[in-house]
């Protein structure tokens, strides 16, 4: 994913602080991480669920991309719930 600039929402910054996830770890995920799921119909911009690792821990980043301007909006950052996700952090459990 290519981003010329990142914008961190207040929500994302709060979640990063609560979970001890550094900005540099999120930036690395966005630059080189794995997209788990795409949400092309999201408004106002398409968004992506990305898998990240920091200090041995797995986390998810949801980022929306404004392709026209190159601005990426970091919507939230969270630790995947083991009830919903397998230990690899990228495979959802069946309901």
RAGI-V772945 format. One record per pair of residues at least 24 apart in sequence whose C-alpha atoms are under 6 Angstrom apart, sorted by the first residue. I is the first residue (numbers start at 1). J is the second residue. Records with the same first field share a line. If there is no record, write none. Layout:
I->J + J
//
This chain:
3->70 + 71 + 72
4->70 + 71
5->71
6->71 + 72 + 73
7->73
8->73 + 74
9->75
12->75 + 76 + 77
15->77
//
